Structures are given as C-alpha cells and as structure tokens.
C-alpha cells in the first residue's frame, strides 16, 4: 500500500522526502530482521532524507507540548511543518497537529 502510493507519486513527478527520524523508526521496528532492515534502508534512501537538527528539535518540542505527541512523531511533524511538506502516514496521532497537511495512507 505505502509502496504503491510512493510509486504513483514518483510517476507524478513529486519530490518525496523522509525525516531521518522516520528512518530510525523503520529500522527499529520490533522483529525486523537484518535482511528486512537492509530493504527498508534501501527504500528510505530512495527519498531525499532530511536530517533532524536543533531548529527542528525546537518545533518538535512545541508540538510535543501542544499535542502530547511521542517524541518521534513530534519530530516528524516538525519536519513536515518546517518544509511545508504534506505528511503521508498511517499514524492517526498526526491528525491532532493542525499546522501540517496530512494524507492518511
């Protein structure tokens, strides 16, 4: 499902990016084997990776305080907000963040 959506967006010529925090979350999923981690990393590297920095950390802290998000979710939302990007996610926690545009996949 996610891969299909990404493939369609690539075909449409959209710039796709991923937060470095998202990469860490993917690689730390419970039960991920080394082989699966390698595949996830190759998939993530097909996107423009946005590094998490102090500026994003300050915005993430504000989102965490305001919406009670977990730190990784707040960091991902901050990245989308900072770059004016649409966030594509299955995580319903992002619905609370009014400052971002969310596509639920």
Phi and psi restraints in degrees (range 20) as a CNS / XPLOR table:
assign (resid 1 and name C) (resid 2 and name N)
       (resid 2 and name CA) (resid 2 and name C) 1.0 -65.2 20.0 2
assign (resid 2 and name N) (resid 2 and name CA)
       (resid 2 and name C) (resid 3 and name N) 1.0 -43.8 20.0 2
assign (resid 2 and name C) (resid 3 and name N)
       (resid 3 and name CA) (resid 3 and name C) 1.0 -62.9 20.0 2
assign (resid 3 and name N) (resid 3 and name CA)
       (resid 3 and name C) (resid 4 and name N) 1.0 -39.5 20.0 2
assign (resid 3 and name C) (resid 4 and name N)
       (resid 4 and name CA) (resid 4 and name C) 1.0 -62.4 20.0 2
assign (resid 4 and name N) (resid 4 and name CA)
       (resid 4 and name C) (resid 5 and name N) 1.0 -43.6 20.0 2
assign (resid 4 and name C) (resid 5 and name N)
       (resid 5 and name CA) (resid 5 and name C) 1.0 -62.8 20.0 2
assign (resid 5 and name N) (resid 5 and name CA)
       (resid 5 and name C) (resid 6 and name N) 1.0 -43.5 20.0 2
assign (resid 5 and name C) (resid 6 and name N)
       (resid 6 and name CA) (resid 6 and name C) 1.0 -63.2 20.0 2
assign (resid 6 and name N) (resid 6 and name CA)
       (resid 6 and name C) (resid 7 and name N) 1.0 -42.9 20.0 2
assign (resid 6 and name C) (resid 7 and name N)
       (resid 7 and name CA) (resid 7 and name C) 1.0 -60.4 20.0 2
assign (resid 7 and name N) (resid 7 and name CA)
       (resid 7 and name C) (resid 8 and name N) 1.0 -41.4 20.0 2
assign (resid 7 and name C) (resid 8 and name N)
       (resid 8 and name CA) (resid 8 and name C) 1.0 -64.5 20.0 2
assign (resid 8 and name N) (resid 8 and name CA)
       (resid 8 and name C) (resid 9 and name N) 1.0 -42.2 20.0 2
assign (resid 8 and name C) (resid 9 and name N)
       (resid 9 and name CA) (resid 9 and name C) 1.0 -66.9 20.0 2
assign (resid 9 and name N) (resid 9 and name CA)
       (resid 9 and name C) (resid 10 and name N) 1.0 -37.9 20.0 2
assign (resid 9 and name C) (resid 10 and name N)
       (resid 10 and name CA) (resid 10 and name C) 1.0 -61.1 20.0 2
assign (resid 10 and name N) (resid 10 and name CA)
       (resid 10 and name C) (resid 11 and name N) 1.0 -44.2 20.0 2
assign (resid 10 and name C) (resid 11 and name N)
       (resid 11 and name CA) (resid 11 and name C) 1.0 -61.1 20.0 2
assign (resid 11 and name N) (resid 11 and name CA)
       (resid 11 and name C) (resid 12 and name N) 1.0 -31.5 20.0 2
assign (resid 11 and name C) (resid 12 and name N)
       (resid 12 and name CA) (resid 12 and name C) 1.0 -79.1 20.0 2
assign (resid 12 and name N) (resid 12 and name CA)
       (resid 12 and name C) (resid 13 and name N) 1.0 -4.9 20.0 2
assign (resid 12 and name C) (resid 13 and name N)
       (resid 13 and name CA) (resid 13 and name C) 1.0 82.6 20.0 2
assign (resid 13 and name N) (resid 13 and name CA)
       (resid 13 and name C) (resid 14 and name N) 1.0 18.6 20.0 2
assign (resid 13 and name C) (resid 14 and name N)
       (resid 14 and name CA) (resid 14 and name C) 1.0 -76.9 20.0 2
assign (resid 14 and name N) (resid 14 and name CA)
       (resid 14 and name C) (resid 15 and name N) 1.0 144.6 20.0 2
assign (resid 14 and name C) (resid 15 and name N)
       (resid 15 and name CA) (resid 15 and name C) 1.0 -80.7 20.0 2
assign (resid 15 and name N) (resid 15 and name CA)
       (resid 15 and name C) (resid 16 and name N) 1.0 122.9 20.0 2
assign (resid 15 and name C) (resid 16 and name N)
       (resid 16 and name CA) (resid 16 and name C) 1.0 -110.5 20.0 2
assign (resid 16 and name N) (resid 16 and name CA)
       (resid 16 and name C) (resid 17 and name N) 1.0 132.7 20.0 2
assign (resid 16 and name C) (resid 17 and name N)
       (resid 17 and name CA) (resid 17 and name C) 1.0 -132.4 20.0 2
assign (resid 17 and name N) (resid 17 and name CA)
       (resid 17 and name C) (resid 18 and name N) 1.0 163.2 20.0 2
assign (resid 17 and name C) (resid 18 and name N)
       (resid 18 and name CA) (resid 18 and name C) 1.0 -141.2 20.0 2
assign (resid 18 and name N) (resid 18 and name CA)
       (resid 18 and name C) (resid 19 and name N) 1.0 141.2 20.0 2
assign (resid 18 and name C) (resid 19 and name N)
       (resid 19 and name CA) (resid 19 and name C) 1.0 -74.7 20.0 2
assign (resid 19 and name N) (resid 19 and name CA)
       (resid 19 and name C) (resid 20 and name N) 1.0 145.7 20.0 2
assign (resid 19 and name C) (resid 20 and name N)
       (resid 20 and name CA) (resid 20 and name C) 1.0 -61.6 20.0 2
assign (resid 20 and name N) (resid 20 and name CA)
       (resid 20 and name C) (resid 21 and name N) 1.0 -25.0 20.0 2
assign (resid 20 and name C) (resid 21 and name N)
       (resid 21 and name CA) (resid 21 and name C) 1.0 -68.3 20.0 2
assign (resid 21 and name N) (resid 21 and name CA)
       (resid 21 and name C) (resid 22 and name N) 1.0 -38.9 20.0 2
assign (resid 21 and name C) (resid 22 and name N)
       (resid 22 and name CA) (resid 22 and name C) 1.0 -62.5 20.0 2
assign (resid 22 and name N) (resid 22 and name CA)
       (resid 22 and name C) (resid 23 and name N) 1.0 -40.9 20.0 2
assign (resid 22 and name C) (resid 23 and name N)
       (resid 23 and name CA) (resid 23 and name C) 1.0 -59.7 20.0 2
assign (resid 23 and name N) (resid 23 and name CA)
       (resid 23 and name C) (resid 24 and name N) 1.0 -45.3 20.0 2
assign (resid 23 and name C) (resid 24 and name N)
       (resid 24 and name CA) (resid 24 and name C) 1.0 -61.8 20.0 2
assign (resid 24 and name N) (resid 24 and name CA)
       (resid 24 and name C) (resid 25 and name N) 1.0 -41.2 20.0 2
assign (resid 24 and name C) (resid 25 and name N)
       (resid 25 and name CA) (resid 25 and name C) 1.0 -62.6 20.0 2
assign (resid 25 and name N) (resid 25 and name CA)
       (resid 25 and name C) (resid 26 and name N) 1.0 -45.3 20.0 2
assign (resid 25 and name C) (resid 26 and name N)
       (resid 26 and name CA) (resid 26 and name C) 1.0 -59.6 20.0 2
assign (resid 26 and name N) (resid 26 and name CA)
       (resid 26 and name C) (resid 27 and name N) 1.0 -44.8 20.0 2
assign (resid 26 and name C) (resid 27 and name N)
       (resid 27 and name CA) (resid 27 and name C) 1.0 -73.2 20.0 2
assign (resid 27 and name N) (resid 27 and name CA)
       (resid 27 and name C) (resid 28 and name N) 1.0 -16.2 20.0 2
assign (resid 27 and name C) (resid 28 and name N)
       (resid 28 and name CA) (resid 28 and name C) 1.0 -103.4 20.0 2
assign (resid 28 and name N) (resid 28 and name CA)
       (resid 28 and name C) (resid 29 and name N) 1.0 9.1 20.0 2
assign (resid 28 and name C) (resid 29 and name N)
       (resid 29 and name CA) (resid 29 and name C) 1.0 -58.7 20.0 2
assign (resid 29 and name N) (resid 29 and name CA)
       (resid 29 and name C) (resid 30 and name N) 1.0 139.0 20.0 2
assign (resid 29 and name C) (resid 30 and name N)
       (resid 30 and name CA) (resid 30 and name C) 1.0 -59.5 20.0 2
assign (resid 30 and name N) (resid 30 and name CA)
       (resid 30 and name C) (resid 31 and name N) 1.0 137.1 20.0 2
assign (resid 30 and name C) (resid 31 and name N)
       (resid 31 and name CA) (resid 31 and name C) 1.0 81.0 20.0 2
assign (resid 31 and name N) (resid 31 and name CA)
       (resid 31 and name C) (resid 32 and name N) 1.0 3.1 20.0 2
assign (resid 31 and name C) (resid 32 and name N)
       (resid 32 and name CA) (resid 32 and name C) 1.0 -71.5 20.0 2
assign (resid 32 and name N) (resid 32 and name CA)
       (resid 32 and name C) (resid 33 and name N) 1.0 124.3 20.0 2
assign (resid 32 and name C) (resid 33 and name N)
       (resid 33 and name CA) (resid 33 and name C) 1.0 -80.5 20.0 2
assign (resid 33 and name N) (resid 33 and name CA)
       (resid 33 and name C) (resid 34 and name N) 1.0 168.5 20.0 2
assign (resid 33 and name C) (resid 34 and name N)
       (resid 34 and name CA) (resid 34 and name C) 1.0 -60.3 20.0 2
assign (resid 34 and name N) (resid 34 and name CA)
       (resid 34 and name C) (resid 35 and name N) 1.0 -41.8 20.0 2
assign (resid 34 and name C) (resid 35 and name N)
       (resid 35 and name CA) (resid 35 and name C) 1.0 -62.9 20.0 2
assign (resid 35 and name N) (resid 35 and name CA)
       (resid 35 and name C) (resid 36 and name N) 1.0 -44.2 20.0 2
assign (resid 35 and name C) (resid 36 and name N)
       (resid 36 and name CA) (resid 36 and name C) 1.0 -65.7 20.0 2
assign (resid 36 and name N) (resid 36 and name CA)
       (resid 36 and name C) (resid 37 and name N) 1.0 -39.3 20.0 2
assign (resid 36 and name C) (resid 37 and name N)
       (resid 37 and name CA) (resid 37 and name C) 1.0 -62.2 20.0 2
assign (resid 37 and name N) (resid 37 and name CA)
       (resid 37 and name C) (resid 38 and name N) 1.0 -40.1 20.0 2
assign (resid 37 and name C) (resid 38 and name N)
       (resid 38 and name CA) (resid 38 and name C) 1.0 -62.4 20.0 2
assign (resid 38 and name N) (resid 38 and name CA)
       (resid 38 and name C) (resid 39 and name N) 1.0 -43.1 20.0 2
assign (resid 38 and name C) (resid 39 and name N)
       (resid 39 and name CA) (resid 39 and name C) 1.0 -65.4 20.0 2
assign (resid 39 and name N) (resid 39 and name CA)
       (resid 39 and name C) (resid 40 and name N) 1.0 -42.0 20.0 2
assign (resid 39 and name C) (resid 40 and name N)
       (resid 40 and name CA) (resid 40 and name C) 1.0 -62.6 20.0 2
assign (resid 40 and name N) (resid 40 and name CA)
       (resid 40 and name C) (resid 41 and name N) 1.0 -41.2 20.0 2
assign (resid 40 and name C) (resid 41 and name N)
       (resid 41 and name CA) (resid 41 and name C) 1.0 -66.4 20.0 2
assign (resid 41 and name N) (resid 41 and name CA)
       (resid 41 and name C) (resid 42 and name N) 1.0 -41.0 20.0 2
assign (resid 41 and name C) (resid 42 and name N)
       (resid 42 and name CA) (resid 42 and name C) 1.0 -62.2 20.0 2
assign (resid 42 and name N) (resid 42 and name CA)
       (resid 42 and name C) (resid 43 and name N) 1.0 -42.2 20.0 2
assign (resid 42 and name C) (resid 43 and name N)
       (resid 43 and name CA) (resid 43 and name C) 1.0 -61.8 20.0 2
assign (resid 43 and name N) (resid 43 and name CA)
       (resid 43 and name C) (resid 44 and name N) 1.0 -48.0 20.0 2
assign (resid 43 and name C) (resid 44 and name N)
       (resid 44 and name CA) (resid 44 and name C) 1.0 -62.1 20.0 2
assign (resid 44 and name N) (resid 44 and name CA)
       (resid 44 and name C) (resid 45 and name N) 1.0 -34.8 20.0 2
assign (resid 44 and name C) (resid 45 and name N)
       (resid 45 and name CA) (resid 45 and name C) 1.0 -72.8 20.0 2
assign (resid 45 and name N) (resid 45 and name CA)
       (resid 45 and name C) (resid 46 and name N) 1.0 -9.4 20.0 2
assign (resid 45 and name C) (resid 46 and name N)
       (resid 46 and name CA) (resid 46 and name C) 1.0 -78.5 20.0 2
assign (resid 46 and name N) (resid 46 and name CA)
       (resid 46 and name C) (resid 47 and name N) 1.0 -6.3 20.0 2
assign (resid 46 and name C) (resid 47 and name N)
       (resid 47 and name CA) (resid 47 and name C) 1.0 -103.5 20.0 2
assign (resid 47 and name N) (resid 47 and name CA)
       (resid 47 and name C) (resid 48 and name N) 1.0 164.0 20.0 2
assign (resid 47 and name C) (resid 48 and name N)
       (resid 48 and name CA) (resid 48 and name C) 1.0 -75.6 20.0 2
assign (resid 48 and name N) (resid 48 and name CA)
       (resid 48 and name C) (resid 49 and name N) 1.0 120.9 20.0 2
assign (resid 48 and name C) (resid 49 and name N)
       (resid 49 and name CA) (resid 49 and name C) 1.0 -91.7 20.0 2
assign (resid 49 and name N) (resid 49 and name CA)
       (resid 49 and name C) (resid 50 and name N) 1.0 129.3 20.0 2
assign (resid 49 and name C) (resid 50 and name N)
       (resid 50 and name CA) (resid 50 and name C) 1.0 -103.2 20.0 2
assign (resid 50 and name N) (resid 50 and name CA)
       (resid 50 and name C) (resid 51 and name N) 1.0 119.0 20.0 2
assign (resid 50 and name C) (resid 51 and name N)
       (resid 51 and name CA) (resid 51 and name C) 1.0 -73.2 20.0 2
assign (resid 51 and name N) (resid 51 and name CA)
       (resid 51 and name C) (resid 52 and name N) 1.0 142.8 20.0 2
assign (resid 51 and name C) (resid 52 and name N)
       (resid 52 and name CA) (resid 52 and name C) 1.0 -85.6 20.0 2
assign (resid 52 and name N) (resid 52 and name CA)
       (resid 52 and name C) (resid 53 and name N) 1.0 122.6 20.0 2
assign (resid 52 and name C) (resid 53 and name N)
       (resid 53 and name CA) (resid 53 and name C) 1.0 -126.6 20.0 2
assign (resid 53 and name N) (resid 53 and name CA)
       (resid 53 and name C) (resid 54 and name N) 1.0 -175.4 20.0 2
assign (resid 53 and name C) (resid 54 and name N)
       (resid 54 and name CA) (resid 54 and name C) 1.0 -63.0 20.0 2
assign (resid 54 and name N) (resid 54 and name CA)
       (resid 54 and name C) (resid 55 and name N) 1.0 -36.3 20.0 2
assign (resid 54 and name C) (resid 55 and name N)
       (resid 55 and name CA) (resid 55 and name C) 1.0 -63.8 20.0 2
assign (resid 55 and name N) (resid 55 and name CA)
       (resid 55 and name C) (resid 56 and name N) 1.0 -46.0 20.0 2
assign (resid 55 and name C) (resid 56 and name N)
       (resid 56 and name CA) (resid 56 and name C) 1.0 -66.0 20.0 2
assign (resid 56 and name N) (resid 56 and name CA)
       (resid 56 and name C) (resid 57 and name N) 1.0 -34.6 20.0 2
assign (resid 56 and name C) (resid 57 and name N)
       (resid 57 and name CA) (resid 57 and name C) 1.0 -62.0 20.0 2
assign (resid 57 and name N) (resid 57 and name CA)
       (resid 57 and name C) (resid 58 and name N) 1.0 -38.9 20.0 2
assign (resid 57 and name C) (resid 58 and name N)
       (resid 58 and name CA) (resid 58 and name C) 1.0 -65.5 20.0 2
assign (resid 58 and name N) (resid 58 and name CA)
       (resid 58 and name C) (resid 59 and name N) 1.0 -41.9 20.0 2
assign (resid 58 and name C) (resid 59 and name N)
       (resid 59 and name CA) (resid 59 and name C) 1.0 -68.0 20.0 2
assign (resid 59 and name N) (resid 59 and name CA)
       (resid 59 and name C) (resid 60 and name N) 1.0 -39.6 20.0 2
assign (resid 59 and name C) (resid 60 and name N)
       (resid 60 and name CA) (resid 60 and name C) 1.0 -61.0 20.0 2
assign (resid 60 and name N) (resid 60 and name CA)
       (resid 60 and name C) (resid 61 and name N) 1.0 -41.1 20.0 2
assign (resid 60 and name C) (resid 61 and name N)
       (resid 61 and name CA) (resid 61 and name C) 1.0 -62.0 20.0 2
assign (resid 61 and name N) (resid 61 and name CA)
       (resid 61 and name C) (resid 62 and name N) 1.0 -40.2 20.0 2
assign (resid 61 and name C) (resid 62 and name N)
       (resid 62 and name CA) (resid 62 and name C) 1.0 -64.5 20.0 2
assign (resid 62 and name N) (resid 62 and name CA)
       (resid 62 and name C) (resid 63 and name N) 1.0 -44.4 20.0 2
assign (resid 62 and name C) (resid 63 and name N)
       (resid 63 and name CA) (resid 63 and name C) 1.0 -64.5 20.0 2
assign (resid 63 and name N) (resid 63 and name CA)
       (resid 63 and name C) (resid 64 and name N) 1.0 -38.2 20.0 2
assign (resid 63 and name C) (resid 64 and name N)
       (resid 64 and name CA) (resid 64 and name C) 1.0 -64.4 20.0 2
assign (resid 64 and name N) (resid 64 and name CA)
       (resid 64 and name C) (resid 65 and name N) 1.0 -44.5 20.0 2
assign (resid 64 and name C) (resid 65 and name N)
       (resid 65 and name CA) (resid 65 and name C) 1.0 -65.2 20.0 2
assign (resid 65 and name N) (resid 65 and name CA)
       (resid 65 and name C) (resid 66 and name N) 1.0 -44.4 20.0 2
assign (resid 65 and name C) (resid 66 and name N)
       (resid 66 and name CA) (resid 66 and name C) 1.0 -71.9 20.0 2
assign (resid 66 and name N) (resid 66 and name CA)
       (resid 66 and name C) (resid 67 and name N) 1.0 -36.6 20.0 2
assign (resid 66 and name C) (resid 67 and name N)
       (resid 67 and name CA) (resid 67 and name C) 1.0 -119.1 20.0 2
assign (resid 67 and name N) (resid 67 and name CA)
       (resid 67 and name C) (resid 68 and name N) 1.0 -0.1 20.0 2
assign (resid 67 and name C) (resid 68 and name N)
       (resid 68 and name CA) (resid 68 and name C) 1.0 65.4 20.0 2
assign (resid 68 and name N) (resid 68 and name CA)
       (resid 68 and name C) (resid 69 and name N) 1.0 29.8 20.0 2
assign (resid 68 and name C) (resid 69 and name N)
       (resid 69 and name CA) (resid 69 and name C) 1.0 -75.4 20.0 2
assign (resid 69 and name N) (resid 69 and name CA)
       (resid 69 and name C) (resid 70 and name N) 1.0 154.2 20.0 2
assign (resid 69 and name C) (resid 70 and name N)
       (resid 70 and name CA) (resid 70 and name C) 1.0 -68.2 20.0 2
assign (resid 70 and name N) (resid 70 and name CA)
       (resid 70 and name C) (resid 71 and name N) 1.0 152.9 20.0 2
assign (resid 70 and name C) (resid 71 and name N)
       (resid 71 and name CA) (resid 71 and name C) 1.0 -55.5 20.0 2
assign (resid 71 and name N) (resid 71 and name CA)
       (resid 71 and name C) (resid 72 and name N) 1.0 -46.1 20.0 2
assign (resid 71 and name C) (resid 72 and name N)
       (resid 72 and name CA) (resid 72 and name C) 1.0 -60.8 20.0 2
assign (resid 72 and name N) (resid 72 and name CA)
       (resid 72 and name C) (resid 73 and name N) 1.0 -40.2 20.0 2
assign (resid 72 and name C) (resid 73 and name N)
       (resid 73 and name CA) (resid 73 and name C) 1.0 -65.3 20.0 2
assign (resid 73 and name N) (resid 73 and name CA)
       (resid 73 and name C) (resid 74 and name N) 1.0 -40.8 20.0 2
assign (resid 73 and name C) (resid 74 and name N)
       (resid 74 and name CA) (resid 74 and name C) 1.0 -63.2 20.0 2
assign (resid 74 and name N) (resid 74 and name CA)
       (resid 74 and name C) (resid 75 and name N) 1.0 -38.8 20.0 2
assign (resid 74 and name C) (resid 75 and name N)
       (resid 75 and name CA) (resid 75 and name C) 1.0 -65.9 20.0 2
assign (resid 75 and name N) (resid 75 and name CA)
       (resid 75 and name C) (resid 76 and name N) 1.0 -41.8 20.0 2
assign (resid 75 and name C) (resid 76 and name N)
       (resid 76 and name CA) (resid 76 and name C) 1.0 -66.6 20.0 2
assign (resid 76 and name N) (resid 76 and name CA)
       (resid 76 and name C) (resid 77 and name N) 1.0 -43.4 20.0 2
assign (resid 76 and name C) (resid 77 and name N)
       (resid 77 and name CA) (resid 77 and name C) 1.0 -62.8 20.0 2
assign (resid 77 and name N) (resid 77 and name CA)
       (resid 77 and name C) (resid 78 and name N) 1.0 -40.1 20.0 2
assign (resid 77 and name C) (resid 78 and name N)
       (resid 78 and name CA) (resid 78 and name C) 1.0 -62.8 20.0 2
assign (resid 78 and name N) (resid 78 and name CA)
       (resid 78 and name C) (resid 79 and name N) 1.0 -38.4 20.0 2
assign (resid 78 and name C) (resid 79 and name N)
       (resid 79 and name CA) (resid 79 and name C) 1.0 -64.9 20.0 2
assign (resid 79 and name N) (resid 79 and name CA)
       (resid 79 and name C) (resid 80 and name N) 1.0 -45.9 20.0 2
assign (resid 79 and name C) (resid 80 and name N)
       (resid 80 and name CA) (resid 80 and name C) 1.0 -61.3 20.0 2
assign (resid 80 and name N) (resid 80 and name CA)
       (resid 80 and name C) (resid 81 and name N) 1.0 -44.8 20.0 2
assign (resid 80 and name C) (resid 81 and name N)
       (resid 81 and name CA) (resid 81 and name C) 1.0 -61.6 20.0 2
assign (resid 81 and name N) (resid 81 and name CA)
       (resid 81 and name C) (resid 82 and name N) 1.0 -49.2 20.0 2
assign (resid 81 and name C) (resid 82 and name N)
       (resid 82 and name CA) (resid 82 and name C) 1.0 -58.7 20.0 2
assign (resid 82 and name N) (resid 82 and name CA)
       (resid 82 and name C) (resid 83 and name N) 1.0 -38.9 20.0 2
assign (resid 82 and name C) (resid 83 and name N)
       (resid 83 and name CA) (resid 83 and name C) 1.0 -95.5 20.0 2
assign (resid 83 and name N) (resid 83 and name CA)
       (resid 83 and name C) (resid 84 and name N) 1.0 2.7 20.0 2
assign (resid 83 and name C) (resid 84 and name N)
       (resid 84 and name CA) (resid 84 and name C) 1.0 63.1 20.0 2
assign (resid 84 and name N) (resid 84 and name CA)
       (resid 84 and name C) (resid 85 and name N) 1.0 29.4 20.0 2
assign (resid 84 and name C) (resid 85 and name N)
       (resid 85 and name CA) (resid 85 and name C) 1.0 -92.9 20.0 2
assign (resid 85 and name N) (resid 85 and name CA)
       (resid 85 and name C) (resid 86 and name N) 1.0 152.0 20.0 2
assign (resid 85 and name C) (resid 86 and name N)
       (resid 86 and name CA) (resid 86 and name C) 1.0 -81.0 20.0 2
assign (resid 86 and name N) (resid 86 and name CA)
       (resid 86 and name C) (resid 87 and name N) 1.0 132.0 20.0 2
assign (resid 86 and name C) (resid 87 and name N)
       (resid 87 and name CA) (resid 87 and name C) 1.0 -95.5 20.0 2
assign (resid 87 and name N) (resid 87 and name CA)
       (resid 87 and name C) (resid 88 and name N) 1.0 122.9 20.0 2
assign (resid 87 and name C) (resid 88 and name N)
       (resid 88 and name CA) (resid 88 and name C) 1.0 -103.8 20.0 2
assign (resid 88 and name N) (resid 88 and name CA)
       (resid 88 and name C) (resid 89 and name N) 1.0 119.4 20.0 2
assign (resid 88 and name C) (resid 89 and name N)
       (resid 89 and name CA) (resid 89 and name C) 1.0 -157.4 20.0 2
assign (resid 89 and name N) (resid 89 and name CA)
       (resid 89 and name C) (resid 90 and name N) 1.0 157.6 20.0 2
assign (resid 89 and name C) (resid 90 and name N)
       (resid 90 and name CA) (resid 90 and name C) 1.0 -96.8 20.0 2
assign (resid 90 and name N) (resid 90 and name CA)
       (resid 90 and name C) (resid 91 and name N) 1.0 -5.8 20.0 2
assign (resid 90 and name C) (resid 91 and name N)
       (resid 91 and name CA) (resid 91 and name C) 1.0 -77.7 20.0 2
assign (resid 91 and name N) (resid 91 and name CA)
       (resid 91 and name C) (resid 92 and name N) 1.0 114.0 20.0 2
assign (resid 91 and name C) (resid 92 and name N)
       (resid 92 and name CA) (resid 92 and name C) 1.0 -69.2 20.0 2
assign (resid 92 and name N) (resid 92 and name CA)
       (resid 92 and name C) (resid 93 and name N) 1.0 -16.4 20.0 2
assign (resid 92 and name C) (resid 93 and name N)
       (resid 93 and name CA) (resid 93 and name C) 1.0 -59.3 20.0 2
assign (resid 93 and name N) (resid 93 and name CA)
       (resid 93 and name C) (resid 94 and name N) 1.0 -29.1 20.0 2
assign (resid 93 and name C) (resid 94 and name N)
       (resid 94 and name CA) (resid 94 and name C) 1.0 -69.4 20.0 2
assign (resid 94 and name N) (resid 94 and name CA)
       (resid 94 and name C) (resid 95 and name N) 1.0 -16.1 20.0 2
assign (resid 94 and name C) (resid 95 and name N)
       (resid 95 and name CA) (resid 95 and name C) 1.0 -58.9 20.0 2
assign (resid 95 and name N) (resid 95 and name CA)
       (resid 95 and name C) (resid 96 and name N) 1.0 -28.7 20.0 2
assign (resid 95 and name C) (resid 96 and name N)
       (resid 96 and name CA) (resid 96 and name C) 1.0 -72.5 20.0 2
assign (resid 96 and name N) (resid 96 and name CA)
       (resid 96 and name C) (resid 97 and name N) 1.0 -23.3 20.0 2
assign (resid 96 and name C) (resid 97 and name N)
       (resid 97 and name CA) (resid 97 and name C) 1.0 -84.2 20.0 2
assign (resid 97 and name N) (resid 97 and name CA)
       (resid 97 and name C) (resid 98 and name N) 1.0 102.0 20.0 2
assign (resid 97 and name C) (resid 98 and name N)
       (resid 98 and name CA) (resid 98 and name C) 1.0 -70.0 20.0 2
assign (resid 98 and name N) (resid 98 and name CA)
       (resid 98 and name C) (resid 99 and name N) 1.0 -20.9 20.0 2
assign (resid 98 and name C) (resid 99 and name N)
       (resid 99 and name CA) (resid 99 and name C) 1.0 -81.9 20.0 2
assign (resid 99 and name N) (resid 99 and name CA)
       (resid 99 and name C) (resid 100 and name N) 1.0 -4.1 20.0 2
assign (resid 99 and name C) (resid 100 and name N)
       (resid 100 and name CA) (resid 100 and name C) 1.0 -118.6 20.0 2
assign (resid 100 and name N) (resid 100 and name CA)
       (resid 100 and name C) (resid 101 and name N) 1.0 156.1 20.0 2
assign (resid 100 and name C) (resid 101 and name N)
       (resid 101 and name CA) (resid 101 and name C) 1.0 -95.9 20.0 2
assign (resid 101 and name N) (resid 101 and name CA)
       (resid 101 and name C) (resid 102 and name N) 1.0 122.9 20.0 2
assign (resid 101 and name C) (resid 102 and name N)
       (resid 102 and name CA) (resid 102 and name C) 1.0 -117.1 20.0 2
assign (resid 102 and name N) (resid 102 and name CA)
       (resid 102 and name C) (resid 103 and name N) 1.0 133.8 20.0 2
assign (resid 102 and name C) (resid 103 and name N)
       (resid 103 and name CA) (resid 103 and name C) 1.0 -113.0 20.0 2
assign (resid 103 and name N) (resid 103 and name CA)
       (resid 103 and name C) (resid 104 and name N) 1.0 119.6 20.0 2
assign (resid 103 and name C) (resid 104 and name N)
       (resid 104 and name CA) (resid 104 and name C) 1.0 -86.6 20.0 2
assign (resid 104 and name N) (resid 104 and name CA)
       (resid 104 and name C) (resid 105 and name N) 1.0 122.7 20.0 2
